[in-house]
C-alpha cells in the first residue's frame, strides 16, 4: 500500500515539473512506453525489482533502454536512484498517465468483449458511451474475456453497462428459477 502512495506522490511531482516545462504530453508518452515495456518484458521487471543489483546499474540500464526519453523522465530515473525506489517505476508510470488524463479531462471507458472489437461493435459501444458519458473526452480501452460469451461490458468511472450474453443468460436463469 505504501508503494502505491509513494508512486502517486512521485507521479504528481513529475507531472507538476513536466507541466511547468510544457512537456507533460511528451512525458506521458514516455510513461506509457515505460509501463508497457516493463509489463511486457519479464527480464527487465526482474532486473528492476532485484535487491541484489546496484541502483546505479539500474539507472544506467534504464537510461540506455529509454535513451529517447524526455529530460524530465530521465530526471525521474535519477530521483529513483537517490531514493533507491526503482521497484515502483511501473506504478509511477501508470499513476502519471492517470493523473495526466484527469488533468486533460480525459476519461477511460473500459470495454470488455468476448473477442477483439470490430468496427460494428465499436460503433455500438460509442453509441452507448454517448448516452452514459459526461462532457469529458473518452478513450476506449478494450479487454478480451471469452467468459462473457458475446456482447460487451462497458465501465466508465463508477458506471457500468452490462450487455453481455453471459449476463442475459444469468438474468434469464434467475427469472426461470422464480
Buried (B, 14 or more C-beta within 10 A) or exposed (E): EEEEEBBBEBBBBBBEBBBEEEBBEBBBBBBBBBBEBBEEEEEBBEBBBEEEBEBEEBBEBBBEBBEEBBEBBBBBBEBBBEEEBBBBBBBBBBBBBBBBBEEEEBBBBBBBBBEEBEEEBBEBBBEBBEEBBEEBEBEBEBEEEEEBEBBBBBBBEEEEBBBBEBBBEEEEEEEEEE
